[in-house]
Amino acid sequence: MIQNIPLSYFLVISTMMFFIGIYGFLTRRNLITMLMSVELILNSVNINFVAFNRYLYPQQLQGHFFMLIVIAVAAAEAAVAIAIIINIYRNFKSIDVENVDEMKY
């Protein structure tokens, strides 16, 4: 039988993922890697939803439903962000944040 994993393990992993995502978002200059960092942050939130649901309300599925909503929002956000990045690349021939300092019509 599999033993229960303590909640603190999930929180440590989630915190590490969150801060790696924050670090990646603040230090990278490429729009694609910034988008990947935001996705990492959202996945750390999903881990928290499921872990707290498992330990606080094991018979209910609210955490799982919240996780599905976050995944749906993240997928929509990724689709819009990639469309914006493609348009930026077409206009500026680069996806570096420093090169996109003014927006054109």
Order of alpha helices (4+ residues) and beta strands (2+ residues): alpha-alpha-alpha
